[in-house]
Amino acid sequence: MQPLRVLGLGLPKTGTTTLALMMQRLHYNRLEYDGAAVLEVAEGRVADALARTGRYEFVRDMPWCLLWEAYLARYPDARFVQTLRSNERDWLNSLRRHYASPLNYGYEPPTKENVARWLGGDLVRLLGATDRIDAYRKHRRLVEDFFRDKPGRLLTVCWEEGDGWRELCGFLGFRTVRNPVPHENTARIPPRQRPKVFCIGLTGSGVNTVSRCLAVLGYSQLRFDVEYLVDMAVGRVAETLAELAPYEALVGLPWALVYRDLATHFPDARFILTRAATPELWDERNAADSALWSTYPETPGVGAGIDTLAERARLRTASTLGLYREHQEAVQRFFADQPGKLLTLCWDEGDGWEKLCGFLGEPVPDQPLPHDLDYPW
């Protein structure tokens, strides 16, 4: 019997890996995340993206979890499985940990094509949401509304609440598998006993290279996070800091603007301040980075949030170049009487693995410093 085509409608970190392992046990061949298809969907070429699914009986992850209507039109007998988490905040934190883990870290420079692909997979923008939890809710509501008058087409499961083989096999017409549900958590961060590291340079000063170095050294890291940015901007700094324990490193914004709070909350942490050879060179790189993103709508709350945190950090200059200078001086003053807490790095002036690893107490890797020639900073 030819198995029914199945689309996994769950968003990443809702239990989709468990679903994929179960479908594999049922002998479905599968197509998962496809970056080229994400870009095609972002460019409006949904039919081209769906053409990639032809020889696969089961698809899941991006962009497929957003294409239920087009998938059903192409495969009228298809079935759909929506995976959910029992708690929305747990889902968001799981998503963060997934991308923070060095096991899942893969640096890609922000070229025009990569930016388009990233934004093509940005759930907040695609679903017209205010943040990722709002996107999660909207996605669930849109799916349920679409399948409301299509009985027998949609199965909704939550592994945390006890759903398993019985529900899935019954839905697909298989005899119930007797084995345990094959849970797999790809968001685990391997525990390490070493001080936390916070890179508090501004965008354009070398933070991307620090991030790539920390990935090579096996640090789990959290970079830009819009929900935490907005939370801290409206005063929920303590609540945000309380959730940062799983991460070994924080890099760039918004963390660069709350270094005082981080130093108080994590007294054993070490800090890295990156700088360009000259303020003017930083300004040039920052302008190039801003231009890359300028053709895309700003995520709600980001600009105002950065302004609020900058003011809270006592950075009151009106120009970006002035803000860079003030930030460099303020960080140096804050750590002046705390020897061993702050490392200043300038890749332009030849700093490299030896200086970074000496500060962190890590062995020097036997590989070149991971600059990217097109976007090294």
C-alpha positions, 0 to 999 in steps of 0.5 A: 500500500502506498503510504499517504503523504504527510506534512508535519505542521509543527514549528521548530522545537515543538516535537518535530524531530520526534515525529520525524523519527516515528515516521522513519519507523513507519518507513516514510522517506522524508524531506526536512529543512531546505534553505533553497526552498525557503528562499524560493518561498520568500521570492514567491516561487511556492510552486518551485519549492513544492516541486522539491517534495515530489519523491518524499512521503513526509516533509517537515520543518521550514518552509513546509510547516507554513505551506499547508494550503499549497501542499493540500492543493498539490496533494489532495489526499495528504494528511497533516500532523501539528505538533505543539508544546504544553507551554509556550515559554518552554517552546521559546526557550527550547528554540533559543537553546537549539540555536545557541548550542555549538552542536547546531551553530553554523555561521553564514555571512549576511550576504544579500541572499542569506539575509533574504533567506533568513527573513524568508524563515522569520516567523514573526515577519511571515505571520505578521506577529509581534514576537515569536510567541505571538507567531506560535499562537497565530500559526496554531490558530491559522492551521486550526481555522483552515482544517476546521471544515476538513475532518480527518485531515489534521492530527494535533499532538503534544508528546509532553501530554502523553500523545504517542504511537496510538494517536499517530498510527490510528490517524495514518491507518497503521497498527500501533507500534509497541516501542516507546516514542523515540524522543530526541532533544536536539536543543541540549547544551552540553554542560561545561564548568567554565566562566561565562563569556560576554562579548559586549562590542557593538555590531561592526567592531568584530563581534562576528569573529568572536562568535565564530571563535567561541563556536570553535571553542565549543561555547553555547551562545545567545546572540540577538534576541528580540523578545529579551531586548523588548523585555529589558527595554520595558524594565524586565531586566531581572527576569531576563537575567534569570533565564540566561543561566544555560548559555555560556556566552552572550554576543553583541546586541542587546547584551552590549548595552546591559554589561553592568547588569550582567557583571552584577548578576554573573560576578565570575563572568568575563567580558570581551570588548571588540573595537575597530582600528579607528572609530571611522572604520567602525562607522564605515562597517556599521553603515554597510551592515545597516544598508544590507538590512535597510530594504527589509521592514524592521521587527517591531520594537527593535529600534525603540528597544535599542534606544531605550537600552542605550539611554539606560546605559548612559549613552546619550549621543545623537550620532552612531559614531558618537555612541560607539565612542561613548560605549568604548569609553564607558566599558573601559571605565567600568572595568578599570578597577576589575583586573582580569575581567575585561579583554579588549580585542582588535582584529585589525591590529593583529589580535588572534587566537593566542590573546583570546584563548589566553584570556579564556584559559582555553587551548589554542585551536590548530586552525586559522582565525575564522574571519570571513573575507566578504564580511569579517566583522 
